[in-house]
Amino acid sequence: MNNVKINFPDGSIKEIESGKKAKDIILENIGDGLLRIAIAVKANDKLIDLETPITTTTDFLVLTYKDKEGKDIFWHSSSHIMALAIKRIFPDVKFAIGPSIEEGFYYDVDINRSFTEEELLKIEEEVHKIIKEDLKFERFEIDYNQALEVFKDQPYKIELINEIKDKGEKLSYYKVGEFIDLCRGPHVESTGKIKTFKILKASGAYWKGDSKNKQLQRIYGISFSSNTELKEYLTKIEEAQKRDHRKIGRELDLYSFQEEAPGMPFFHSKGAYIWNKLVEFLTEKLYERNYEINKTPMILNKSLWLQSGHWDHYKNNMYFTKIDDQDFAVKPMNCPGNMLIYKAHQYSYRDLPIRAGEFGLVHRHELSGVLSGLFRVRCFTQDDAHVFCTREQMKDEIIDLINLLDEVYKVFGFEYEMELSTKPENAMGSEKDWEVAETTLKEVIESLGKKYKLNPGDGAFYGPKIDFHLKDAIGRTWQCGTIQLDFQMPEKFNLTYEGPDNQKLRPVMIHRAVYGSVERFLGILVENFEGKFPLWLSPVQIILLPIADRHNDYAYDVSKNLKKNGFKVEVDSNALTMNKKIRNAELKKINYILVVGDSEEKNKTVNVRTRDNEILGEKTIADLITELSLEVKEKRITRKK
């Protein structure tokens, strides 16, 4: 046999016999310690099973549960194990798909009814048995006719086989125990690699996400490489449930969701106050950077969406109407409207960059099954901006945008990770434009010394992008901000500016969002702060608690004084015990609780405590106003001791 070279991540190169399995290469060249936790291998950027023979010179990276790709394989393997458990208990079930997702995995099955809690528990118990059986995952490559025979009793698999045939891709399936599944892999070596497993929930899901198709049953699960990780996850889930923005929104009277407008939030007075504060804060930041703030119509002619490419790439998520016998669409994005504003001017190179912001209300048709509070809605406000600049200016503009996002996120106490997404399959434009755009974003990030992850093939259809993933108080991440570099839309809309030699030149367009969606960002803040907003964002910042009825007048006088100084204040003059009043104020998560009685009225003071039961003692009104005004001005996240 010929020898081939293996290039390891540490720079070392080993020559091995061609045809040796990946797992043997790990054992002989790295050790059994890594082999025990190895899930798969990335060989020349291709994911392969540990049983795969290596027959060419290869870059060789061992994946474990700590790697994102390793975790995806671990979870996808777990979905096959869960499918085997389902098959053992419900032999006649028809199987659809079982992918890994952001946290865990699911499997869609056709069973013509919902699963009961008892049945889900049986499936989970069967999974644990299968893990103990330590069954091998075996891979088989087959041709089209063989695949039709193997999966003849599985209609959803037959449909997928025909789709794969049309694309000209190779067919393969994996066998684990009695279960076989059409799958390209890779998978873990055996079921024993999965140490802990938990079914999370079951729900309905349409085949291929299309409401015209049959509704299947989707079972969600999660698995880990140790019991400790499962316990930590369940603790995090419990904490997340306590912070659920839908629950807190009801308790604090911030917003609601009504049957008359599914997926479209109703902001009550207190929620609207926070929403407006977020917009006001970001607007100030934009004006500091010489932005114009635009406002464009919600409904625009079909011709515009054809021109932008959204009709071809996005129409399934759009709403439509007819006006004067012409087709119109409710905007799902603000970009085309802002390009029309640009076209309404004749710009010179001296005018650029043009930084155009918009807090634009957009509508997107989302399936009812995926709607989730403020996190997945059908109408929301994008805090968009579109920067029109020259190619010479684009790096500086992207740097300025990254600095803007960094500045805003720090105010809320968020750390973040950056992700660079590159050209997708359905991209518009030339290879050269995409190469320039991707290289530009990469060079800008690296020039700032920022770390980033590469997300191949997940760019927008018109350009590559940098996404910002915020980390919240309990370690969850949320994708919010984005910076997208676009050479295509200016071409499609024939946007120009006059160059130094009076020639018409094409500007570059940079799409940008900081919050992403004002509504979603507000929901993230509710969960991050557990409803305990910083003083500058709180819809009720102060509450006055008179000890007896005779102190009501003084409480209302203090309230008027505080309101004159810009504070949001309430007075609780109900006939309740002081302990009950204080408890109610704490449940409403009001920042400062001011108790007033005979002594305070005589001394023209208030007795101050916080919602977290910290006693600050007696203060004059003037001193309190000075302290709290500074706290608001500095936009502190927590109170200074």
N, C-alpha and C positions, 0 to 999 in steps of 0.2 A: 504493500500500500504506500501511496505518496504521503509525505508529511505536509501539514499546513501550519501557518503561524496564527497564534492566538494573542491578540493585543488586549492586555488588561488595563483597567482604568488608572492604575498607578504608574503607567508608562512602561511596565515590564512586558516583554514579548517571549512567549514560549512556543517551541516547535513541538507539535504532537502528531500522532498518527491519524491520518484522515479517517473519518467514520466513527471516531470515539464519541460517545454520548456526552451531552452537556453536563450531566450530573457527575460523570467520571472525571471530566476535566476539573470540575470544582473540587472534588475529593482529592485528586492527585496533586493539584497545583495550589490550592488555597487551604483546604482542610475540611474535616467532617463537621466542625463547629458551624461554618457557614452553610454547608450542605443541609444540616438539620433545619435551618430556618429559610432556606432557599425556596422560592415559589416558582420562579421561571427565570429565563435568561433573555436579555436583549442582545441579539447577535446582529451586528451591522444594522441597527435600528429596527430590526424585526423581532417581535416577541415570539419565543419558542418554548415548548415544553422541555423539562429536564431530561426526558427520554430521547430528545431529538439528536441524531448524529450530526457532527460538524464535519463538513467535507470541503470547505473553502477557508482561506485566510479570513479571520473574523475579529472585529471589535467585540469584546466579550464583557458584558455587564450583568452581574447576578442581582436579581430583584428579590427583595424580601417584603414582608408586610409593611415595613416602614416607608417603602417607596410607593408613590401614587399608583404607578402602573402595576406594581406588585399587589397592592391592596385591591385594585379593580379586578385582577385575575382571581384573587382569593375570594372576593365577593361573588364574582360570576360563577366560580366553581361551587360556591355555597348555594346558588340558585338551582344548579343541577341536582345537588343533594336534596334540596327541598322538593324539587320535582319528583325525584325518586320516592320520597316519603309520601307525596300526594298519590302517586301511581299505586303504591302498595295499599293505600287505604281506599282509594277511589279508582279502581282499575279501568273504568270506561271513560275517564276524563280525557278531553282533547286539549293538547298543549299548544300554546301560542309562542310567546317569547319570554326570556328570563334574563335581562341584562343587569349589570351592576349600575348603580346610580351614585349620586354625590355622597350619600351616607347609606351604604348597604346595597340592597338589591330587591328585585321583585320577580314574580313569575305570574303571567296571565294564563288562565285556564278557562275552558268552556265547560261549565257544569250545570247550567240552567237554573241556578239558585245561588243564594248567598251562603257562605260558610258560617256555621255557628261558632261561638266561643269554645265550646267543647271540642268541635272538630279541629279548630286551629291548635288547641292544646295537644290533641292526638298527633297531628302532623309534627309538631315540635318534638314530642316524645320520640316519634319514629326517626326524626333527624338525628337525635342523640344516639339512637341504636346504630344507625348507619355510620356515624362517625366512629363508634367503637369497632365496627366491622372492618374498618380500614380498607375499603374497597378501592381498587385501582381505577384511575381514569385512563381509558384506552382510546386512541385516535385511529380513525380509518378514513382513507381517501376513496371516493367512489365516483362513478360517472353518473350522468343524468338519469339513465334508465334504472340503474341500481338504486339511486336515491328515491325514485318514484315507487319502487317495490318496497324498500325498507320502511318508508313513511306512508304507505298506502292507506293506513287507517287514521292518519293525522292530517285533516284538510288544511289547517293553517300552515303546516310544514310544506305541504305540496304547493301551496300558493307561493311561499318563499323560495322553494326550489325553482319554480318557473321564472321568478324574478331574477334569481342568481344566474340561471341559464341565459336569459336575455342580455345580461351584463357580460357574459363570457367568463365569469369567475369559476375557480375550481370549487368542487364540493367536498365537504368532509363532515364526519359526524363523530361524536364522542359517546362512549358507552361507560356507564358506571352502574354496577349491579344490573338490574333488569331494565334500567332506563337508558334510552338512546336519544340523542338530541342533535339536530342539524346545527353545526357550530364550527367556526374556524379556529377557536381556541386562542391562546393556550389555556391549560388548566393546571391545578396542583397535581402532584403525583397520585395522591390517594385521599380518601375522605378523612383519614386520621390526621391530616394536616390542619383541619379545622378544629379548634380547641373549644370554642364556646359559640352558641347559636341562640338567637331569640327571634321569634315571630313578633312583629311590631303591630300590624293591623291588616285588615282586608277591606277592599272597596271595589266598586264597579269601575270598569274602564273599557271604552270602546276599542275594538280591534283597529289598530293603526291610528288611534286617536280621532277617528272619524265617526260622528254621531249617526251617520247613515249605515254604519256597520253594526254587527251584533255586539251587545255588551257582554264582556267577559268578567271573570272575578280575578282581581289582582291581590296577591298576598305579598306583603312587604316583610322583609327580614333583615337581620344584621348579624354578622359573625366577627369573631376576634381571634387573635392568636394566643390570648391568655384570659383567665377569669378576671384578673385585675382590670383589664381593659373593658370588659363587659360591665363590671360594677361601676367604673368611672363613667361609662357611657350612660347607664341607667340613672346615675346621679345627675348627670348633665341634662338628661331628658326631663327629670323631675323638676330641676331648676328652671328649664325652659318653659315648662307648663305653668309654673308660678308666674313667669314673666310674659305669658301669652298676651300680645298686644290687643287681641280681641276682647279678652276678659278684662284687662285693665282699662281699655277704652270704654267699656260699659260701666265699670265701677266709678270712673272719673268723669263720666258724661262727656267724652271727647268726640265720639263719632258712632254711627250705627250703620247697619246694612239692612236694606228693606227689600221685600219680595217684589215690589213694584219696579225696582231697578237693580236686578241681580248683577253683582260684580262692580257696582258703582257706589262708592262710599258717600254717606251723608255726614258732613262735618257740623257738629253742634258748636255753640258759641265758644266753648273752651278749646275744643280741637281746632277750630278755625283761627283762634288767637295764636296757637303754636304754629300752625301752617303759615300764617301771615308773618310771624316773627322770622321763620326760616327764610322766606322769600325776601323779607326786608334786609336781613343780615347779608345774604349773598348779593343782593342788588347793590348794597354799599361797596362790597368788595369789587364788583364789576365796574362801578363808576370810578373807583380809585384807579382802575386799569384802562380807563378811557373806552369803555364799552358803550355802544348805543343799545337801548332796550326796545325791541320791536314787539309788535302784536299782529299776528296774521289770522285770517279766517279759518274756521273749523271745517268748512266744506269747500272743496275745490274740484274743478272740472276733471273728468276722466283723462282728458288729453295730457294734463300735467303729470298724472301718475304713470301714464304710458311713457312720457318723456323721461321721467326720473328713473324708470325701471322698477318702481314699486309694484306696478300692475302685474308684471311678470314674476316678480320674486316674492310678493307679499300679499296678493289680493285675497287669499284665503283667510287672512286675519283682518280684513277691512270691512267697514259698513258702507252701504251704497244707498243712493236716493236719486230721484229724477226731478229736475227743475227745467221747466219750459221744454219738455221732451228731450232733454239732454242728460247723459249720465254724469253723476257727481259722486265723489267719495268723501266720507268723513276722514279727516287726516289722521293717520296712525303715527306720523312723524312731522316735525316742523321744517325740515330741510327745504323742500320745494318752495314753500311760501317765502322763506328768507332769501332764496336765490332770486325770486321775482322782485323783492325789494332792492337787491343789489342791481338788477337789470334796469331798475327805474332811474339809475344814476349813470353818469359818464365819468368814471374814475380815471385819474392819472396815477402813475407810479408814486407820485408824491403823497397821494391820499392813503396808500396802503401802509400798514395793514388796516383793514376794516374789521372791527371786532363787534359782532352783532349778537346780542343775547335775546332770548325769549323764554318766558315762562308760559309755555303753550299747552293748552288742554288737548290731549289726543285720545283717540278711542281705538281699541284693538279688540277684535272678536276672539275671546278665549273660551275654550270649552268649559261648561259649568263644573265639570269634575275637578278642574285644576284651580278654580278660584279659591283664594286663601286670604281672607282679611284684606289688609292694605298691601300685602306682599304680592298678590296676583290678582289684578283687577282688570276691568274693561275700560275704564276711563281714568286718566291720571295726568298730572302736570309734569312735563319734562322741563328741567331747567337747562334748556339747550343753549348753545352758542355756536356760531359759525364764524370762523376767522378766515377772511380772504386776504391772501398775502402773496408775495413773489416767492419763487423758489429759493432765492437768497435769504429771505426772511424766515422761512418755515422752521428752521432749527431753533432760532431764538424764540419764536412764538410757541413752539412745543415746550421749550424749557420754561417759559412764563406760565403755561397752563399747568405743568407738573408742579411748579411752585405754588400756584393758586390752590390746587387740590390739597397739597401738603399743608398749606396755611389753614384752610377751612377744617380739615379733618382734625388737626391739632386742637382746635377750639373745643371740639366735642370729646377729646381724649382718645381718639381712635388711632391705633397703629394700622398699617396696611401693607399688603403685598401687591406687587405689580406683575401683570401677565401680558406678554406680547403674543397676539394672535395673528397668524399669517394667512396667506391666500386660500380661500375655500374653493371647493369644486365648481360652484356656480358663479365664479367671479366674472366681473366685467373688466375690460381693458387689457392692455398689452402686458406681456411678461416683463418688458423693460420698465414700464411704469410701476408695476408691483415690486420689482427688485429695488428700484430707487426708494420707494415709499417704505418698504420693510427695513432697508439698510439705514434710512434716515432715523426711524424710530429707535432702532437698536443702538445707533451711535449716540443719540441724545441721552437715552437711559444710562448708557455706560459712561458718558462724559460727566454725568451727575453723580457717579459712584453708587447708583442704585442697583440693588439686586432685583432680578426678575425671573419669572418662569416662562418658558416657551410653550405656546399652545398652538401647534401646527394645524392649519386648515380651518381655523375658527374665526377668521376675520370677517368683517362685513362684506357684502357682495361688491362694494365699490372701493374698499381699501382696507389695509391692515389697521390694527388698533392696539392701544394699551388699555387694559382694564385694571381697575383698582379694587382690591378685595379688602374690606374693612374687618378688623377683628374686634368682637364685642367683649363685654365684661365676663362672659362665661366661655370664651374661647371659640365661639362660632364665627364663621366668615361670611360676609355679604358682599356681592359684587354691586358696586354703586357707580363710581366715576368711570368715564371712558374718554379717550382721546383717539380720534380716527382720522387718518391722513388720506385725503381723497383727491385724486387727479381726474376722476371719471365724471362727476356731476358738473364741474365747470365746462367740460367738453360737451356733455349732453345738452346743457342749457346755453351754450355759446356765451359764457361769461368772459368778458375781456376788460383790460385796462390799457391805457395809453402809455407806452414805454418812453424812455428818454429820446428816442429817435422818431417819436410820433407814430410808431407802428403798434398795431393791436396785438396785445400779448394775453396769454391765458393765466389767470390766477390759480393758485393752489387753494383748496378748501379744507379747513380742519374742523371737524365736528367735535364738540366737547360737551360733556355733562359732568357736574360735580355731585349733586345728590343722586342723579339718575332719574328718579321720580321723587317729587316732593312728598307724595303720599307714602311711598314705600320707605323713604328715609325717615319720615316721622314715625312709622311703625317700628323701624329698627331702633330709633331713639327710645321709644316707649319701653321696649324690651331691654335695651342696654341699661337704662337708668331705673328699670322696674317701676316706671311711673313717677319716680322722684326726680323731676326735672331740675336742672340748674335754675337759679333765681331768675335769670334774664329770659328764660323760656317759659316759666311757669304761668299757667292761666289764672291761678290764684296764688299769690306770693305770700300774703299775710292774712291771718285771721285774728280778730279781737274777741276775747272771751270775757264779758263782764261777769263778776262774781255774783252780783245780785241785780235785781231790776233797777235799783237806784243808781247803778253804775252805767246803765245803757246810754244815757245822754253823753257822758264823757267818752265812752267807747266810740260812739258815732262821730263825735268831734275829732277824735284822733284819726278815725277812718277818713274823714274829709281831708284832713291835713296830709295824710299819706297819699291819698288819691291825687291831690294837687301836685305832688312831687313825682307822679307818674307810676305809682305802684297799684297793683291789682289787689284789692282788699275786700274781705267779707267780715261781717259781724254776726256772731252767733248769740242772739239774745233769747234763745229758747229757754224754757223753764226746766233745765236739766242740771244734774249735779256737775260740778267742775270736772271731775274725773271722766264723766261721760262726754262732756264737751271736748276735752283734750283728746280722748280716744277717737272721737269722730274726726277731729282735725288731722290726727295722725293717719287715719284710714284714707282721708282725702289727699294725703301726701302734700299738705301745704307746708311751704318752707319754714315759715316763722309763725309761732303761736304766741300772741301777746295777751297776758292776763291782766285785767285792771280791776282794782277794788278801792277801798277807802284810802289806803296809803298812796297808791299810784295817782289817784285823782287829786289828792292833797299836794303831792310833790310834782304833779304834771309829768309823770313818768309812765313807763309800761314795764311789766315783768316779762322777760323774753325767754322763750325756750324754742328748741327746734323740733321738727317732725320726728327726729331720732331720739327724742327725750333727753337732749343735752340742755342743761339749765344754764342760761347766760346771765340771768339776774336782771336787776332793775337798771333801766337806761332812760335817759331823757329822749324826747321825741327827736330833737335836733341831732343828737349823737347817733340815734338809730338810722335816721334818714341819711346821714353822712356815710355810715358804714355800709348800708345796703345799696346806696347809689354807687359806691365804688365797686361793690361786688357785681352789680349789673354791668357797669362800664367795662370791667375787666373780663366779663363773661366767664367767671370762674365756674369750674365744674363742681367743686366742693367748697364748703365754707372754710375760710382760713381760721385756724385756732387762735 
